[in-house]
Amino acid sequence: MRLVIVGGSDAGISAGLRARELDPAVEVMLLLADRFPNYSICGLPFYISGETADWRDLAHQKLPDLESAGLELLMEHQVTSIQPEAKLVHATGPESRPVSLHYDKLIIATGAELVRPPIPGLDLEGVHLLHTMEDSFRVQAAGAALGGGRALVIGGGYIGLEMADSLTHRGLRVTVVEQLPAVMPTVDAELGNLVAEELGRHAVTVRTGVAVERIERIERNAGRLVATGSGGFEGEFDLVLVAVGVRPSADLAVAAGIEIGTRGAIRVNRCMETTVADVYGAGDCVETWHRLLQRPLYLPLGTTAHKQGRVAGERAVGGQAEFQGSLGTQVVKVFDLAVARTGLRQDEALHEGFQPVTTETRVWDHKAYYPGAHELTIRVTGDRRSGRLLGAQMIGHPAGQVAKRIDIFATALFHAMTVDGLSDLDLSYTPPFSAPWDPVQVAAQEWAREVPRAPAG
Ligand SMILES: Cc1cc2nc3c(=O)[nH]c(=O)nc-3n(C[C@H](O)[C@H](O)[C@H](O)COP(=O)(O)OP(=O)(O)OC[C@H]3O[C@@H](n4cnc5c(N)ncnc54)[C@H](O)[C@@H]3O)c2cc1C
């Protein structure tokens, strides 16, 4: 049996490894457009900042490990079409060599592509987008060559803000422009404003409610880039980085007659099957089943790509795995802040027909008498009718274990717990790390006080 996988990143490699783990006899061939199999693109900001000195360290697993696990990798092979009726994949290899492969099972794991906003000047030298290893080499080289200077980041989402941190680390003076009223639109605007304050503390200029409309090169001014936008925005920069989101890379699937679902992503069921027999999909190119809403959304995240790939790989060799769904759990570091969320926010829950109540709690991450305590801000959203937990947002110093604490909420959400139920969890405690009631439980109890329920029995 031959399993062909298009894409050699998080989803594709996870699929291939799982298939071989379950069936060492299966022939697994991966075709990838670039020459960087299994590289952590989530790590690109840290390579560009210089915190991870060698890009080779970004590999989740190195090529010899992948090969010894039985994966055959065809690098620099751009798949150009899929013929499901003949079970063929056509690609262009190095030196434009045509390659056609027969498959018994096929997994499409082509990821996402960057959204290019319609701003004149995006093709100018010095204007960068960031999605691939090759992109990161260009940004890293430009940042290093500048050794200072001014950078503009267009887009205040999580990648834009990671890059503001990264480029500041490189010694550049950074401006972030976001067209929405607050940065980090994945969390409530009040929390986004706390992130903006943190950026300000690190000399990053933040302009919200501003849309960049044009980028030009002004030769008379040392060839600098001039960006102009709404609200009279104008600035001169040495480097511009555009980070305004991604869209699913689904053209191959569309051309092969595979059905497309939400936001242009490949339609898949929870077995990661597409609408065409023996063709599966996984990762940023497909829809993601939302566990709480029980319907597909588009939620491109590395964690999800790994899980979906694993399910697709297992299914392709006859296994019974099902994707259990995402809650959109995510965390990001912006200088000395960690910002995280899981599940739904108040506005999203309201839109979905719940009766949401959201409370905010400020609480020390550990007993304040032990040195190094930091305040956490935690927002809990629960349903007034059922008492069910719907979501949580958290912001605080990374030492306050924001990432692990949002994961407690994510675990509770995964198991459809009530907000009240969080108080019953047996969580660890010692004064340097927590309190007898963990901050998660303090926040849950605050919510329960706001939404009193009749005592049981
Ligand atoms: C800067 C940055 C930071 C991020 N940080 C985080 C984070 O902290 N946490 C998180 O959960 N997620 C993060 N993400 C998102 C995460 O990286 C993606 O969700 C994840 O990489 C998706 O994996 P994938 O395998 O679906 O697609 P990709 O990683 O995009 O890989 C797609 C693969 O398909 C190949 N391919 C595409 N088209 C073809 C073709 N026609 N023929 C052959 N091969 C093809 C490519 O070469 C590549 O191998 C980040 C993303 C970026 C850009």
Ligand as a Chemical Component Dictionary entry (heavy atoms), coordinates in Angstrom:
data_LIG
# 
_chem_comp.id                   LIG 
_chem_comp.type                 NON-POLYMER 
_chem_comp.pdbx_formal_charge   0 
_chem_comp.three_letter_code    LIG 
# 
loop_
_chem_comp_atom.comp_id 
_chem_comp_atom.atom_id 
_chem_comp_atom.alt_atom_id 
_chem_comp_atom.type_symbol 
_chem_comp_atom.charge 
_chem_comp_atom.model_Cartn_x 
_chem_comp_atom.model_Cartn_y 
_chem_comp_atom.model_Cartn_z 
_chem_comp_atom.pdbx_ordinal 
LIG C1  C1  C 0 5.457  33.033 12.319 1  
LIG C2  C2  C 0 4.462  31.981 12.734 2  
LIG C3  C3  C 0 4.321  31.654 14.070 3  
LIG C4  C4  C 0 3.397  30.692 14.468 4  
LIG N1  N1  N 0 3.281  30.389 15.799 5  
LIG C5  C5  C 0 2.399  29.432 16.193 6  
LIG C6  C6  C 0 2.308  29.074 17.569 7  
LIG O1  O1  O 0 3.017  29.625 18.417 8  
LIG N2  N2  N 0 1.422  28.110 17.926 9  
LIG C7  C7  C 0 0.616  27.472 16.999 10 
LIG O2  O2  O 0 -0.160 26.581 17.377 11 
LIG N3  N3  N 0 0.704  27.781 15.672 12 
LIG C8  C8  C 0 1.556  28.744 15.264 13 
LIG N4  N4  N 0 1.678  29.058 13.924 14 
LIG C9  C9  C 0 0.813  28.338 12.960 15 
LIG C10 C10 C 0 1.443  27.005 12.602 16 
LIG O3  O3  O 0 2.770  27.199 12.238 17 
LIG C11 C11 C 0 0.646  26.345 11.483 18 
LIG O4  O4  O 0 -0.673 26.150 11.957 19 
LIG C12 C12 C 0 1.237  25.006 11.069 20 
LIG O5  O5  O 0 2.546  25.156 10.578 21 
LIG C13 C13 C 0 0.373  24.342 9.998  22 
LIG O6  O6  O 0 1.007  23.173 9.572  23 
LIG P1  P1  P 0 0.649  22.525 8.178  24 
LIG O7  O7  O 0 1.453  21.268 8.076  25 
LIG O8  O8  O 0 -0.824 22.427 8.014  26 
LIG O9  O9  O 0 1.091  23.594 7.079  27 
LIG P2  P2  P 0 2.483  24.340 6.795  28 
LIG O10 O10 O 0 3.342  24.360 7.997  29 
LIG O11 O11 O 0 2.110  25.632 6.160  30 
LIG O12 O12 O 0 3.185  23.404 5.722  31 
LIG C14 C14 C 0 2.662  23.226 4.434  32 
LIG C15 C15 C 0 3.519  22.206 3.718  33 
LIG O13 O13 O 0 2.964  21.965 2.443  34 
LIG C16 C16 C 0 3.953  22.088 1.430  35 
LIG N5  N5  N 0 3.226  22.449 0.211  36 
LIG C17 C17 C 0 2.315  23.428 0.026  37 
LIG N6  N6  N 0 1.854  23.402 -1.235 38 
LIG C18 C18 C 0 2.494  22.380 -1.864 39 
LIG C19 C19 C 0 2.452  21.840 -3.174 40 
LIG N7  N7  N 0 1.649  22.323 -4.120 41 
LIG N8  N8  N 0 3.263  20.792 -3.444 42 
LIG C20 C20 C 0 4.084  20.265 -2.508 43 
LIG N9  N9  N 0 4.158  20.743 -1.247 44 
LIG C21 C21 C 0 3.355  21.782 -0.933 45 
LIG C22 C22 C 0 4.921  23.106 1.998  46 
LIG O14 O14 O 0 6.188  23.000 1.367  47 
LIG C23 C23 C 0 4.950  22.647 3.459  48 
LIG O15 O15 O 0 5.805  21.525 3.594  49 
LIG C24 C24 C 0 2.584  30.026 13.496 50 
LIG C25 C25 C 0 2.730  30.363 12.136 51 
LIG C26 C26 C 0 3.650  31.330 11.751 52 
LIG C27 C27 C 0 3.794  31.672 10.297 53 
# 
loop_
_chem_comp_bond.comp_id 
_chem_comp_bond.atom_id_1 
_chem_comp_bond.atom_id_2 
_chem_comp_bond.value_order 
_chem_comp_bond.pdbx_ordinal 
LIG C1  C2  SING 1  
LIG C2  C3  SING 2  
LIG C2  C26 DOUB 3  
LIG C3  C4  DOUB 4  
LIG C4  N1  SING 5  
LIG C4  C24 SING 6  
LIG N1  C5  DOUB 7  
LIG C5  C6  SING 8  
LIG C5  C8  SING 9  
LIG C6  O1  DOUB 10 
LIG C6  N2  SING 11 
LIG N2  C7  SING 12 
LIG C7  O2  DOUB 13 
LIG C7  N3  SING 14 
LIG N3  C8  DOUB 15 
LIG C8  N4  SING 16 
LIG N4  C9  SING 17 
LIG N4  C24 SING 18 
LIG C9  C10 SING 19 
LIG C10 O3  SING 20 
LIG C10 C11 SING 21 
LIG C11 O4  SING 22 
LIG C11 C12 SING 23 
LIG C12 O5  SING 24 
LIG C12 C13 SING 25 
LIG C13 O6  SING 26 
LIG O6  P1  SING 27 
LIG P1  O7  DOUB 28 
LIG P1  O8  SING 29 
LIG P1  O9  SING 30 
LIG O9  P2  SING 31 
LIG P2  O10 DOUB 32 
LIG P2  O11 SING 33 
LIG P2  O12 SING 34 
LIG O12 C14 SING 35 
LIG C14 C15 SING 36 
LIG C15 O13 SING 37 
LIG C15 C23 SING 38 
LIG O13 C16 SING 39 
LIG C16 N5  SING 40 
LIG C16 C22 SING 41 
LIG N5  C17 SING 42 
LIG N5  C21 SING 43 
LIG C17 N6  DOUB 44 
LIG N6  C18 SING 45 
LIG C18 C19 SING 46 
LIG C18 C21 DOUB 47 
LIG C19 N7  SING 48 
LIG C19 N8  DOUB 49 
LIG N8  C20 SING 50 
LIG C20 N9  DOUB 51 
LIG N9  C21 SING 52 
LIG C22 O14 SING 53 
LIG C22 C23 SING 54 
LIG C23 O15 SING 55 
LIG C24 C25 DOUB 56 
LIG C25 C26 SING 57 
LIG C26 C27 SING 58 
# 
